[in-house]
């Protein structure tokens, strides 16, 4: 047995012991698919964070944590008589062979574009088969059906737009998306003006008040509350921006993560500049902040 298989067998045995009703870990025994799912998502993000940090040992450790999540779910499924870890491994192996005929069936592809088309076509056939669809029309009715709802909203928006675009529901070019962004911005401004007018007409409303409460989301993405119209238009703008990123061949989640990291770096630089000058951050004026931000940008470029 190879070292990898030996290590995997040991991990499976450890998981079995942890879930053993006689002498297992009380915490592990209490867990269900639902309670473990948030940890699985968290571990996936920690893998991504480790990769961004570029530390090999941390990447290794986080991948181990993520693998343990797979083993945990597989063990609970085995206890229910659904499937075991072997079934999980066999399923993904079969899927990968099916989706790579250019590797395992000597089907040659000349370009990356052809490879992407083949990949998406195979996935669509798999979805149609699962849904029992016998025609392209039936398959089309399931175009968005299996985009996971638990995905982060930004990632899910990208997948929804990409999936719809495959059957022709898309802008013809980037100019069309840009025009839609400007349209959504105008509609957001209109919603803001309408909300401001409504507040001004309320008895007892503070003069010039522009404070906006949070519009809660209820049910299946339905937005309620006094600022529901604003939240809806803002959501439309975000969704269109995500589709713009697709037309620019950019990953919106990755772009935003990079922007977050850049903001953190520059803010830390501003804090350092202010501290060296004996400035109280809470007492800085907008002009002071703007000056520090400009210097932080300059330092980063240098």
QUINOR-V744528 format. One record per backbone hydrogen bond with DSSP energy under -0.5 kcal/mol. CO is the residue of the C=O (numbers start at 1). NH is the residue of the N-H. E is the energy in kcal/mol with one decimal. If there is no record, write none. Layout:
CO NH E
CO NH E
This chain:
2 6 -2.3
3 7 -2.5
4 8 -2.3
5 9 -2.5
6 10 -2.1
7 11 -2.1
8 12 -2.4
9 13 -2.2
10 14 -2.3
11 15 -2.2
12 16 -2.0
13 17 -2.1
14 18 -2.4
15 19 -1.6
17 20 -1.2
18 25 -1.4
20 24 -1.9
21 23 -0.9
25 29 -2.4
26 30 -1.2
27 30 -0.6
27 31 -0.7
28 31 -0.7
32 36 -2.1
33 37 -2.0
34 38 -0.6
36 39 -0.8
36 40 -1.9
37 41 -2.2
38 42 -2.3
39 43 -2.7
40 44 -1.8
41 45 -1.8
42 46 -2.0
43 47 -1.9
44 48 -1.9
45 49 -2.5
46 50 -2.2
47 51 -2.3
48 52 -2.1
49 53 -1.8
50 54 -1.2
50 55 -1.1
54 56 -0.7
55 59 -2.4
56 60 -2.5
57 61 -2.4
58 62 -2.6
59 63 -2.4
60 64 -1.9
61 65 -2.0
62 66 -2.1
63 67 -2.6
64 68 -2.2
65 69 -1.3
66 70 -1.6
67 71 -2.4
68 72 -2.6
69 73 -2.4
70 74 -2.5
71 75 -2.2
72 76 -2.1
73 77 -2.1
74 78 -2.2
75 79 -2.1
76 80 -1.1
77 82 -2.5
78 81 -1.1
84 88 -1.7
85 89 -2.5
86 90 -2.6
87 91 -2.2
88 92 -2.0
89 93 -2.1
90 94 -2.5
91 95 -2.1
92 96 -2.4
93 97 -2.0
94 98 -2.2
95 99 -2.2
96 100 -0.6
97 100 -0.8
100 103 -1.7
100 104 -2.6
101 105 -1.9
101 107 -2.0
106 108 -0.8
111 115 -1.7
112 116 -2.6
113 117 -2.3
114 118 -2.3
115 119 -2.4
116 120 -2.5
117 121 -2.6
118 122 -2.6
119 123 -2.1
120 124 -2.4
121 125 -2.2
122 126 -2.1
123 127 -2.3
124 128 -2.5
125 129 -2.5
126 130 -2.2
127 131 -2.1
128 132 -0.7
128 133 -2.8
129 132 -0.6
135 139 -2.1
136 140 -2.3
137 141 -1.3
139 142 -1.5
140 143 -1.7
142 145 -0.8
144 147 -1.4
146 148 -0.8
148 151 -0.9
152 156 -2.8
153 157 -2.4
154 158 -1.7
155 159 -2.0
156 160 -2.7
157 161 -2.4
158 162 -2.3
159 163 -2.6
160 164 -2.4
161 165 -2.0
162 166 -1.1
164 167 -1.1
164 169 -1.9
165 168 -1.8
168 170 -1.5
173 177 -1.2
174 178 -2.6
175 179 -2.2
176 180 -1.6
177 181 -2.3
178 182 -2.0
179 183 -2.0
180 184 -2.7
181 185 -2.3
182 186 -2.0
183 187 -2.1
184 188 -2.1
185 189 -2.4
186 190 -2.3
187 191 -2.0
188 192 -2.3
189 193 -2.6
190 194 -2.4
191 195 -2.2
192 196 -2.4
193 197 -2.4
194 198 -1.9
195 199 -2.2
196 200 -2.3
197 201 -1.1
199 202 -1.5
202 205 -1.6
206 209 -2.0
214 216 -0.9
216 218 -0.5
216 224 -2.8
218 222 -1.9
219 221 -1.4
222 218 -3.7
225 228 -1.7
227 231 -2.6
228 232 -2.5
229 233 -2.1
230 234 -2.6
231 235 -2.4
232 236 -2.2
233 237 -2.0
234 238 -2.3
235 239 -2.7
236 240 -2.2
237 241 -2.3
238 242 -2.2
239 243 -1.7
240 244 -2.0
241 245 -2.0
242 246 -1.4
243 247 -1.9
244 248 -1.4
245 250 -3.1
246 249 -1.5
250 252 -0.8
251 255 -2.6
252 256 -2.5
253 257 -2.3
254 258 -2.2
255 259 -2.0
256 260 -2.6
257 261 -2.3
258 262 -2.4
259 263 -2.5
260 264 -2.5
261 265 -2.3
262 266 -2.5
263 267 -2.7
264 268 -2.3
265 269 -2.0
266 270 -2.2
267 271 -2.4
268 272 -2.1
269 273 -2.5
270 274 -2.7
271 275 -2.6
272 276 -2.3
273 277 -1.0
274 279 -2.9
275 278 -1.3
279 281 -0.7
280 283 -1.9
281 284 -1.3
285 289 -2.5
286 290 -2.3
287 291 -2.2
288 292 -2.4
289 293 -2.6
290 294 -2.2
291 295 -2.0
292 296 -2.6
293 297 -2.3
294 298 -2.1
295 299 -2.7
296 300 -2.2
297 301 -2.2
298 302 -2.0
